[in-house]
Amino acid sequence: MDPGLLFYLILLVVAFFYASVGHGGASGYLAVMALFGLAPEVMRPSALVLNVIVSSLAFYQYSRRGYFRMSLFLPFAVGSIPASFIGGTIVVDPGIYKQILGGLLVVAVLRMLWEIRQKQIPFRDVQWIWAILIGAGIGLFSGMIGIGGGIILSPVILLLHWANMKETAAVSALFILVNSLAGLAGLMTADLQLDTRLVWMILAAFGGGMAGSYLGARRLGSTWLRYVLAAVLLIAAVKLILI
């Protein structure tokens, strides 16, 4: 198969699986871009653009089904948007941060898989102060390494029992969207460079994101979505640690 066609096909598949759980897929796009030798300076902004497209599709599908909760989204957004903008202006070697995040995601996946088999725990009220602080931390970290933060936010919400799986997907999708836009704005204050193949990358991500978000919001049950999310997070963790 032609390497260029394979590149776009993999992007489509990544977008499909991430969108099905309300994610944008930046961690996956970054890994694919690295494997295919894209220049480091175009990877972060290009991944954020794809994130905006796919998370928009996911939010549209999940919110249309009535899963979005503004009261859950707001405190995270208040903390994350300015922090993500600041993170986008910071130029660092993301290697150590990626390895730390990868390790934390493995722990989160194991915890989520264990909880699937346990008795349902009642949902708890959202603690605004903690949500704002968590949002700020996720936003800063995400802006620095070029992701939207959904792979961090989703397990946090689920493990704190602040929402069910589909509500988490809806909130994560909008969180990723605004964080990605803020991160792009931060990059624009520096030297923003985009890959010349971005239009084709957008088309591939759009196709995968449209199909995945529709399936996740309308067809898959919450338990299946948790397994898909666990798989997505585990793949993201391996990519962050090894690539």
VOGU-3710 file (C-alpha; in Angstrom, 3 decimals, decimal comma):
1> mdpgllfyli> 0,000/0,000/0,000  1,161/3,516/-0,773  2,678/5,066/2,404  0,704/8,280/1,907  -2,596/6,420/1,646  -1,694/4,301/4,672  -0,985/7,478/6,660  -4,455/8,898/5,975  -6,139/5,543/6,587  -4,517/5,244/10,013
11> llvvaffyas> -5,577/8,804/10,854  -9,153/7,885/9,911  -9,102/4,823/12,189  -7,596/6,804/15,069  -10,273/9,486/14,708  -12,993/6,816/14,629  -12,039/5,197/17,933  -11,248/8,405/19,784  -14,452/10,135/18,644  -16,555/7,181/19,791
21> vghggasgyl> -15,672/8,044/23,407  -15,818/11,835/22,999  -12,108/12,409/22,394  -10,318/14,374/19,690  -7,405/11,975/19,164  -4,393/14,310/19,390  -2,221/11,790/21,234  -2,918/9,284/18,467  -2,306/11,774/15,658  1,005/12,818/17,215
31> avmalfglap> 2,143/9,207/17,352  1,134/8,552/13,726  2,838/11,740/12,548  6,017/10,777/14,385  5,997/7,297/12,846  5,634/8,766/9,340  8,424/11,289/9,865  6,562/14,602/9,953  8,628/17,569/11,111  8,296/18,130/14,886
41> evmrpsalvl> 7,440/21,816/14,436  4,267/21,008/12,445  3,080/18,057/14,519  1,622/19,896/17,510  -0,412/22,533/15,607  -1,578/19,984/13,013  -2,732/17,591/15,741  -4,616/20,399/17,475  -6,417/21,333/14,241  -7,539/17,713/13,814
51> nvivsslafy> -8,552/17,722/17,473  -10,839/20,699/16,872  -12,546/18,946/13,950  -13,082/15,576/15,626  -14,049/16,879/19,072  -16,615/19,179/17,413  -18,210/16,160/15,745  -18,191/14,187/18,996  -19,731/17,046/20,968  -22,445/17,502/18,355
61> qysrrgyfrm> -23,459/13,846/18,460  -23,387/13,460/22,246  -25,073/16,790/23,004  -27,862/16,045/20,509  -28,671/12,946/22,540  -28,957/15,032/25,725  -25,780/13,855/27,450  -24,089/17,247/27,896  -24,075/18,799/31,402  -23,036/22,448/31,516
71> slflpfavgs> -22,689/22,328/35,319  -19,979/19,681/34,939  -18,214/21,352/32,025  -17,952/24,922/33,356  -15,547/24,490/36,295  -13,130/22,451/34,204  -13,285/25,030/31,400  -12,738/27,970/33,768  -9,474/26,436/34,910  -8,298/24,916/31,657
81> ipasfiggti> -8,782/27,593/28,978  -6,279/30,178/30,293  -3,889/27,434/31,400  -3,996/25,790/27,967  -3,237/29,129/26,293  -0,221/29,563/28,586  0,873/25,978/27,946  0,747/26,581/24,200  3,270/29,411/24,543  5,772/27,243/26,442
91> vvdpgiykqi> 8,428/25,460/24,403  9,747/22,436/26,286  11,074/18,966/25,635  7,864/16,987/26,227  9,607/13,625/26,657  9,532/13,432/30,448  5,964/14,738/30,635  4,773/12,155/28,113  6,315/9,307/30,099  4,741/10,515/33,340
101> lggllvvavl> 1,350/10,886/31,670  1,675/7,468/30,057  2,332/5,857/33,432  -0,629/7,632/35,027  -2,905/6,512/32,197  -1,941/2,871/32,730  -2,939/3,184/36,396  -6,221/4,876/35,408  -7,031/2,116/32,901  -6,451/-0,630/35,474
111> rmlweirqkq> -8,638/1,204/37,978  -11,424/1,690/35,415  -11,395/-1,965/34,383  -11,592/-3,008/38,031  -14,540/-0,690/38,682  -16,529/-2,023/35,714  -16,960/-5,294/37,598  -17,830/-3,684/40,915  -21,210/-2,663/42,303  -22,412/0,684/40,921
121> ipfrdvqwiw> -21,292/3,544/43,181  -23,712/6,506/43,465  -22,683/9,630/41,588  -21,267/12,478/43,659  -21,779/16,227/43,418  -19,096/18,094/41,490  -16,708/20,020/43,750  -16,134/23,267/41,865  -12,828/24,238/43,489  -11,315/20,842/42,786
131> ailigagigl> -12,726/20,806/39,253  -11,225/24,241/38,489  -7,820/23,173/39,829  -7,933/19,889/37,928  -8,956/21,740/34,767  -6,056/24,176/35,153  -3,550/21,362/35,571  -4,897/19,455/32,584  -5,020/22,615/30,462  -1,422/23,632/31,191
141> fsgmigiggg> -0,092/20,140/30,612  -2,143/19,658/27,440  -1,070/22,978/25,949  2,580/22,117/26,532  2,511/18,774/24,707  -0,145/19,560/22,081  -3,203/17,539/23,101  -6,736/18,518/24,117  -6,684/16,838/27,519  -9,537/14,383/27,062
151> iilspvilll> -7,367/11,354/27,795  -6,738/12,895/31,227  -10,173/14,373/31,928  -12,311/11,324/31,094  -10,759/8,906/33,615  -10,707/11,668/36,256  -14,464/12,294/35,922  -15,261/8,575/35,924  -13,005/7,714/38,852  -14,424/10,604/40,916
161> hwanmketaa> -17,959/9,396/40,051  -19,066/12,821/38,846  -20,860/11,519/35,724  -21,729/8,417/33,723  -19,830/7,320/30,626  -21,857/9,170/27,989  -22,057/12,387/30,036  -18,291/12,147/30,445  -17,878/11,773/26,675  -20,027/14,854/25,988
171> vsalfilvns> -18,197/17,034/28,519  -14,787/15,757/27,402  -15,563/16,556/23,761  -16,326/20,226/24,444  -13,423/20,430/26,911  -11,072/19,150/24,215  -12,518/21,577/21,673  -12,003/24,709/23,782  -8,611/23,524/25,041  -7,418/22,830/21,502
181> laglaglmta> -8,561/26,270/20,334  -6,799/27,884/23,303  -3,656/25,871/22,605  -3,714/26,934/18,951  -4,130/30,563/20,020  -1,072/30,184/22,215  0,911/28,695/19,344  -0,091/31,607/17,118  1,762/33,955/19,449  4,914/32,016/18,573
191> dlqldtrlvw> 5,820/30,445/15,224  2,779/28,507/14,005  3,608/26,023/11,242  1,140/23,634/9,605  1,841/20,616/7,422  1,165/21,044/3,694  -0,984/17,882/3,733  -3,285/19,235/6,429  -6,359/19,423/4,165  -6,150/15,691/3,419
201> milaafgggm> -5,498/14,951/7,077  -8,637/16,922/7,995  -10,733/14,958/5,483  -9,491/11,644/6,892  -10,097/12,705/10,490  -13,531/14,101/9,601  -14,653/10,805/8,085  -13,449/8,748/11,024  -14,737/11,232/13,574  -18,201/11,398/12,028
211> agsylgarrl> -18,636/7,614/12,028  -17,087/7,059/15,454  -19,034/9,773/17,258  -22,323/8,562/15,753  -21,641/4,993/16,862  -20,590/6,017/20,370  -23,480/8,381/21,032  -26,269/6,308/19,483  -25,319/2,630/19,341  -22,846/1,562/22,015
221> gstwlryvla> -23,916/1,008/25,637  -22,039/2,570/28,557  -20,217/-0,641/29,510  -18,950/-1,154/25,966  -17,892/2,496/25,827  -15,874/2,023/29,007  -14,021/-0,871/27,410  -13,395/1,185/24,264  -12,195/4,099/26,404  -9,889/1,785/28,354
231> avlliaavkl> -8,429/0,493/25,075  -7,988/4,033/23,723  -6,285/5,181/26,932  -4,004/2,137/27,019  -2,943/2,676/23,396  -2,363/6,359/24,145  -0,282/5,434/27,201  1,939/3,084/25,216  2,410/5,709/22,498  3,268/8,403/25,039
241> ili> 5,829/6,197/26,772  7,489/4,684/23,701  7,229/7,385/21,009
//
